[in-house]
Amino acid sequence: QVQLVESGGGLVQPGGSLRLSCAASGNIFSINHWGWYRQAPDMQRELIAGMVKNGSKKYADSVKGRFTISRDTSKDMAYLQMNNLKPEDTAVYLCRIITPTGGYWGQGTQVTVSS
């Protein structure tokens, strides 16, 4: 069984920064893709940052230049550094991995950007 646990969310003022973490555990033989998604109230879940096995990264236009995805393959962990946060970044942030056995989601962590 595979588990993903996100952490690092919270309340931050506009212009502030947060770093989210995602820890994967269980029967993981290989992670082909790490993805950070977010879902705001009454909005569709969107992929905002992704990293494939060879390290190539991709970002949604809405976060490009402000957010950075990274990973630590020795620990099966991924991170999302979020800078210059805006009120429209408020959402539940979820981590997802794709392995040879399927895709797995974490439970999410709330990020609220407000003064």
C-alpha positions in Angstrom: 0.0 0.0 0.0 1.2 3.5 -0.9 0.7 6.5 1.3 1.3 10.2 0.6 1.3 12.8 3.4 1.5 16.5 2.7 2.6 19.1 5.2 3.6 22.7 5.4 0.3 24.5 4.7 -1.0 27.3 6.7 -2.0 31.0 6.7 0.3 33.5 5.1 0.1 37.1 4.1 0.2 38.2 0.5 3.8 38.3 -0.7 4.8 35.6 1.8 6.3 32.2 1.2 5.5 28.6 2.2 7.2 25.3 1.6 5.1 22.3 1.2 6.4 18.7 1.7 5.1 15.4 0.4 6.3 12.2 1.9 5.7 8.9 0.1 5.8 5.6 1.8 4.9 2.0 1.2 5.5 -0.4 -1.7 7.1 2.2 -4.0 9.6 0.7 -6.5 9.8 3.7 -8.8 8.2 7.1 -9.0 7.7 8.2 -12.6 6.0 11.5 -11.9 5.5 13.8 -8.9 2.7 16.3 -9.2 1.4 19.1 -7.1 -2.2 20.0 -7.6 -4.5 22.5 -6.0 -8.3 22.8 -5.6 -10.0 26.0 -4.5 -13.7 26.0 -3.4 -16.0 25.5 -6.4 -13.1 25.1 -8.8 -11.7 22.2 -10.6 -8.5 20.5 -9.3 -5.6 21.7 -11.4 -2.0 20.5 -11.9 0.3 23.4 -11.0 3.7 21.7 -10.9 5.1 18.4 -12.1 8.4 16.6 -12.3 9.1 13.5 -14.2 11.7 10.8 -13.5 14.5 12.5 -15.5 14.1 15.7 -13.5 12.2 17.7 -16.1 9.8 20.1 -14.6 6.6 21.8 -15.8 4.5 24.5 -14.3 1.1 26.1 -14.8 1.2 29.6 -16.1 -0.4 30.8 -12.9 2.5 29.8 -10.8 5.5 30.0 -13.2 8.3 32.0 -11.7 6.9 31.9 -8.2 6.7 28.2 -7.4 9.4 25.6 -7.6 9.0 21.8 -7.4 11.9 19.7 -6.1 12.4 16.2 -4.8 14.7 14.1 -2.7 14.8 10.7 -4.3 16.7 9.1 -1.4 13.8 9.9 0.9 10.9 9.6 -1.6 9.9 13.2 -0.8 8.9 16.1 -2.9 8.6 19.8 -2.1 6.8 22.8 -3.4 8.5 26.2 -2.6 5.9 28.9 -3.0 7.0 32.5 -3.1 5.2 35.8 -3.6 1.9 34.2 -2.7 -1.3 35.8 -3.7 -4.8 35.5 -2.4 -5.8 33.6 -5.5 -3.3 30.9 -4.4 -5.7 30.0 -1.6 -6.6 26.3 -2.0 -6.1 22.8 -0.8 -2.8 21.6 -2.2 -2.4 17.9 -3.0 0.4 15.7 -3.9 0.2 12.9 -6.4 2.7 10.3 -7.6 2.5 8.0 -10.6 4.3 4.7 -10.3 4.3 1.5 -12.4 1.4 0.2 -10.2 -0.8 3.3 -10.5 -1.5 6.8 -9.3 -1.8 7.8 -5.6 -3.0 10.9 -3.9 -2.3 12.5 -0.6 -5.0 14.0 1.6 -4.1 17.6 1.0 -2.9 20.6 3.0 -4.7 23.9 3.2 -3.0 27.1 2.1 -4.7 30.4 2.9 -3.2 33.7 1.6 -4.9 36.6 3.4 -4.0 39.8 5.2 
